[in-house]
Structures are given as C-alpha cells and as structure tokens.
C-alpha cells in the first residue's frame, strides 16, 4: 500500500468556522508533512512531523494547528481562517529524516481543496 | 525568495523525442534533489532523486543530471510519451534541516 489518503477532498468554510483536515498513511513512514499550494505556485512546506513530534513549523500562523495522534495519522486543525488561506493543502509522508537509513522520497496525498468565504 | 527555480513554465515535445526539464537552485547547502510529476486534481508523484555525491541517476526512461558547480539539475525523459504530459516539479533538501523546497513547475506536453 503506497497510498496517502486525505479527507475531505473539498472544504468550504466561513472565517469563524473550526474544521479539520485529515491525512492517513499505512506505509510505516515516520515523517509526515503538510504543504500549502496556491494556484500556479509550488507547494510550500508548513509543518514536518518526525516520529510523531513536530520537527518544523515554517512560521505558520497559529490559526493552523497540526496534530499527529499516531504514526499513521496527521491532522490539520483550522480556526478563524482568512480568505487568502484558500488553497490546496497537501499531505505527504516519507520513510523518515535520517539520511543513512531513510529515503527522502515523499508520497503525496491528492490534497484537500479549501475555500474560505 | 525562490531558492529553487524552474525558468520554463511550459515545454512541448513530439512523442518519441527527448524531453529536457531544467531546474536551478541558489542554496549551496542543498544536498538532495527530487523530481515529481503532478497530474491535475492529484498530489505530486515521486519520479526520481539524486544525492549531491552523484552527478547522474537513471531509472528507465528518466535520467537526472546534477551539476553542482552550476547549481543546476535536469530531468531527461526519453523517449517521451503522451502519458508523460503533466506538471513537473523539482525539489531540494537542505543538509542543515528537514526543509524541502519546490520549484515553480514546468508543464510538459507530449504531442502524439
């Protein structure tokens, strides 16, 4: 199984709503990532989890709150978002981040298309 | 500031010919490079990677070349097939952390 699944596929939310994006992988990967991608732009790294611990937070506003309940699941909790947060949110996983033992190849999910109204 | 650049937003190639996609980077601390392919409405799919200790890596129809002195890498697809039509992203990882940086992408169209 080399699949990363993301739910929901599409999400429309108001600026006062609270919602969550979910990501799941069963490849035994120990690194998981959240990216944000705007139209005609490259994916931008938001968060990296390594062995269920937050490894990187790329100066993301606190209205985005990641959570890694276990090694297979990654959530992104959303609260009080702005219209400019509308984008495709991609989850990815890789074996890990230890160069000698892990491959850096990231497997991406299909993304959640988020629209903030 | 974009640390990984793909200066050609689009490329068209005849089926059977070679496709060459280019990528430039500015950060000399990058030590691992990857190429991804993306179809509409799907997440990127890993294609091929190369470590900075190598200058070439080949996998079937795909070959990646790395020129560290020029801070340039390229992806060669030969022969090109219509199913290769997609957006191709190059990405780089810094040896100082776990950040991955993506280029802006090149849209490849292979004409039958």
Contacts between the chains, C-beta under 8 A, distances in Angstrom:
chain1	res1	chain2	res2	distance
A	4	B	43	7.2
A	6	B	43	8.0
A	31	B	98	7.6
A	33	B	100	7.6
A	40	B	104	7.7
A	40	B	105	8.0
A	41	B	104	6.8
A	42	B	4	7.6
A	42	B	89	6.2
A	42	B	101	7.9
A	42	B	102	3.6
A	42	B	103	5.8
A	42	B	104	5.2
A	42	B	105	6.3
A	43	B	44	7.1
A	43	B	89	7.5
A	43	B	102	5.0
A	44	B	102	7.6
A	45	B	99	5.9
A	45	B	100	5.7
A	45	B	101	7.6
A	48	B	98	5.1
A	48	B	99	7.7
A	50	B	98	6.9
A	55	B	98	5.5
A	56	B	97	6.9
A	56	B	98	5.5
A	56	B	99	6.3
A	58	B	99	7.2
A	90	B	43	5.4
A	90	B	44	7.5
A	92	B	43	7.4
A	97	B	98	5.0
A	99	B	32	8.0
A	104	B	32	5.6
A	104	B	34	6.9
A	104	B	49	6.9
A	104	B	93	5.9
A	104	B	100	7.9
A	105	B	34	6.7
A	105	B	46	4.6
A	105	B	49	6.2
A	106	B	34	7.6
A	106	B	44	7.9
A	106	B	46	6.5
A	106	B	100	7.2
A	107	B	46	6.7
A	108	B	36	7.7
A	108	B	43	3.2
A	108	B	44	4.8
A	108	B	45	7.1
A	109	B	43	5.1
A	110	B	41	7.0
A	110	B	42	5.4
A	110	B	43	5.0
A	111	B	42	7.9
A	111	B	43	5.4
